[in-house]
Amino acid sequence: MLVVTGALTGLLVGLVGVGGGALMTPLLLLMFGVVPMTAVGTDLWFAAITKLFATRVYHGHGLIDWPVVQRLWIGSLTTSALTLIWMKLHPVDQASIILLKTSIAVAVILAGLGMLFQTNLRNLGHKFRTTDGVHFKLLQGPLTVFAGAVLGGLVTLTSVGAGALGAVFLAYLYPLRLTPPRLIATDIVHAVPLAMFAGFGHLLIGNVDFKLLGALLLGSIPAVVLGAIVSARLPHVILRITLSMVLLLIGAKLGWVAS
């Protein structure tokens, strides 16, 4: 079951850039009963290694926008480090576990909503970009760094958001520059060092289950390569809407369990 779950999640990551955290962490909690902190720490490494294999495919096709990735890293790696320090200084207790489950549920719901309205946000960004291009480009850089900062804290705490919410931010901030395949590739490449950085912190804290990770990667690595190869040839709208509805249902279920 773990291998199959890893394969399905890896395929989604390759196809639409989403699923590494938004789908895997809730599945580990709900289906396999993994402890929340271990689910987050293990999933960060699962997402990082899985997306690393997709990155090679996207790089070979020239789809990665490196300047955008660098702006995201400035914000995300900084807040990831600060979040890890906070987690180290505040040991986990029962109240923290409840808070973490609730945070994951909220992050998953936000990811689902973001994916559902991604096209609307892209259209809004397109309107702003074409009607007031000077101000839009002036704010584009700082807002990208800020978006990265939000993702860094959220991903480190919950392992959710790098793919789903990252894609939403980029769809609004770069409506002309990033076509859907370039957006997916850029979003995935940003997520790899962020997940590894946060994963190292969780590894030092003791939140990574290597046996669990190995089983998940056994399924995800070949599946994510396949998804990345066929990604540019499939309609992303149907996949994105379906996945967003699944995330909303999972998030609601997680919230109910946490409460």
C-alpha positions in Angstrom: 0.0 0.0 0.0 2.8 2.4 0.8 4.5 1.7 -2.6 1.2 2.2 -4.4 0.5 5.4 -2.5 4.0 6.7 -3.4 3.4 5.9 -7.0 0.1 7.6 -7.3 1.4 10.7 -5.5 4.5 10.8 -7.6 2.5 10.6 -10.8 0.4 13.6 -9.7 3.6 15.5 -8.8 5.0 14.9 -12.3 1.7 15.8 -14.0 0.6 19.0 -12.1 3.4 19.7 -9.6 1.2 19.1 -6.6 0.8 16.2 -4.2 4.2 15.8 -2.5 3.0 17.4 0.7 -0.6 18.4 0.2 -1.6 14.8 -0.5 1.0 12.6 1.1 1.1 14.0 4.6 -2.7 13.7 5.1 -2.6 10.1 3.7 0.1 9.2 6.1 -2.0 10.6 9.0 -5.4 9.2 7.9 -4.5 5.9 6.2 -1.4 4.7 7.9 -1.7 6.3 11.4 1.8 7.9 11.3 2.6 10.3 14.1 2.2 13.9 12.9 5.8 15.1 13.3 7.1 11.9 11.7 4.6 12.3 8.8 5.8 15.9 8.2 9.6 15.1 8.4 9.3 11.9 6.3 7.1 13.6 3.7 9.6 16.5 3.3 12.3 14.0 2.2 9.7 12.2 0.1 8.8 15.4 -1.7 12.4 16.6 -2.1 13.7 13.3 -3.6 10.6 12.7 -5.8 10.7 16.2 -7.3 14.4 16.0 -7.8 13.9 13.3 -10.4 11.2 15.4 -12.1 13.6 18.4 -12.1 16.0 16.6 -14.4 13.3 16.0 -17.0 12.1 19.7 -16.8 15.6 21.0 -17.0 16.2 18.9 -20.1 13.2 20.6 -21.8 14.3 24.1 -20.8 11.2 24.8 -18.8 12.7 26.2 -15.6 12.6 30.0 -14.9 15.7 30.3 -12.7 15.3 34.1 -11.8 11.9 33.4 -10.4 13.2 30.3 -8.5 16.0 32.4 -6.9 13.5 35.1 -5.7 11.4 32.4 -4.1 14.4 30.8 -2.4 15.4 34.1 -0.8 12.2 34.2 1.1 11.5 30.5 1.7 14.9 29.3 2.9 15.0 32.2 5.4 11.7 31.5 7.0 12.3 27.8 6.9 15.4 28.3 9.1 13.5 30.5 11.5 10.6 28.0 11.8 13.1 25.1 12.5 14.7 27.2 15.3 11.2 27.8 16.7 10.4 24.1 16.6 13.6 23.2 18.3 13.0 25.6 21.1 9.4 24.4 21.6 9.3 20.6 22.3 6.3 18.7 21.1 3.5 18.0 23.6 -0.1 17.0 23.2 -1.3 20.5 22.6 1.4 20.9 19.9 0.2 17.7 18.2 -3.4 19.0 18.0 -2.1 22.3 16.7 0.0 20.6 14.1 -2.9 18.5 12.8 -5.1 21.5 12.6 -2.4 23.5 10.8 -2.0 20.6 8.3 -5.8 20.5 7.8 -5.9 24.3 7.2 -2.9 24.2 4.8 -4.5 21.3 2.8 -7.8 23.2 2.5 -6.0 26.4 1.4 -4.1 24.4 -1.2 -7.3 22.9 -2.5 -9.0 26.3 -2.7 -5.9 27.8 -4.3 -5.9 25.2 -7.0 -9.7 25.6 -7.5 -9.3 29.3 -8.1 -5.9 29.3 -9.8 -7.3 30.3 -13.2 -9.2 33.2 -11.7 -6.1 34.4 -9.9 -4.1 34.1 -13.2 -6.8 36.2 -15.0 -6.7 38.8 -12.2 -2.9 39.0 -12.5 -3.1 39.2 -16.3 -5.5 42.1 -16.0 -3.2 43.9 -13.6 -0.2 43.2 -15.7 -1.7 44.5 -18.9 -3.4 47.6 -17.5 -0.8 48.8 -15.0 2.4 47.0 -16.1 4.8 49.5 -14.5 3.5 49.1 -11.0 2.9 45.4 -11.4 6.6 44.8 -12.4 7.7 47.0 -9.6 5.9 44.9 -7.1 6.6 41.5 -8.8 10.0 40.9 -7.3 9.2 41.8 -3.6 5.9 39.9 -3.7 7.7 36.8 -5.1 10.2 37.0 -2.1 7.2 37.4 0.2 5.4 34.5 -1.4 8.5 32.4 -0.8 8.7 33.4 2.8 5.1 32.3 3.4 5.8 29.0 1.7 9.0 28.4 3.7 7.2 28.7 7.1 4.2 26.7 6.0 6.2 23.9 4.4 8.6 23.5 7.3 5.7 23.3 9.8 3.3 21.1 7.8 5.2 19.9 4.6 2.1 21.3 2.7 2.1 24.2 0.2 5.3 24.2 -1.8 3.5 22.7 -4.9 -0.2 23.7 -4.6 0.1 27.2 -3.0 3.4 27.9 -4.8 1.7 27.3 -8.2 -1.2 29.7 -7.2 1.3 32.5 -6.2 3.2 32.1 -9.4 0.0 32.0 -11.6 -0.9 35.4 -10.2 2.6 37.0 -10.2 3.7 35.7 -13.6 0.6 35.4 -15.8 2.4 36.1 -19.1 5.9 34.9 -18.3 5.0 31.4 -17.1 3.0 29.1 -19.3 1.4 26.1 -17.5 4.4 23.7 -18.2 6.9 26.4 -17.2 4.9 27.2 -14.0 4.9 23.6 -12.9 8.6 23.1 -13.6 9.6 26.4 -11.8 7.3 25.5 -8.8 8.8 22.0 -8.5 12.4 23.2 -8.7 11.8 25.8 -6.0 10.4 23.1 -3.7 13.4 20.7 -3.9 16.0 22.7 -1.9 13.2 24.0 0.4 12.0 20.5 1.3 15.6 19.3 1.7 16.5 22.2 4.0 13.5 21.7 6.1 14.0 18.0 6.0 17.5 18.3 7.4 16.1 20.2 10.3 13.4 17.5 10.9 16.1 14.8 10.6 18.2 16.4 13.3 15.1 16.6 15.5 14.4 12.9 14.8 11.2 13.1 12.7 12.2 11.0 9.7 11.2 7.3 9.3 13.6 5.9 6.7 11.8 2.6 6.3 8.6 4.4 5.5 10.4 6.8 3.2 12.1 4.0 1.2 8.7 2.3 0.5 7.2 5.5 -0.7 10.1 6.4 -3.0 10.1 2.9 -4.5 6.7 3.8 -6.1 7.1 7.5 -6.6 10.5 7.8 -8.5 9.4 5.9 -11.7 5.9 7.4 -11.5 7.1 11.1 -11.2 9.4 10.7 -14.2 6.5 9.3 -16.3 4.3 12.2 -15.1 6.9 14.8 -16.0 7.4 13.3 -19.5 3.7 13.4 -20.4 2.8 16.6 -18.4 3.0 19.0 -21.3 0.7 16.8 -23.4 -2.3 16.6 -21.1 -5.0 19.0 -20.1 -4.1 20.4 -16.7 -7.5 22.0 -15.9 -9.4 18.7 -15.3 -6.6 17.2 -13.3 -6.2 20.4 -11.2 -10.0 20.7 -10.4 -10.2 17.0 -9.5 -7.2 17.2 -7.2 -8.5 20.4 -5.6 -11.8 18.7 -4.7 -9.9 15.7 -3.2 -7.7 18.1 -1.1 -10.8 19.9 0.2 -12.3 16.6 1.3 -9.1 15.4 2.9 -8.6 18.8 4.6 -12.1 18.7 6.1 -11.5 15.1 7.3 -8.2 16.1 8.9 -9.8 19.1 10.6 -12.6 16.9 12.0 -10.2 14.3 13.3 -8.0 17.0 14.9 -10.9 18.5 16.7 
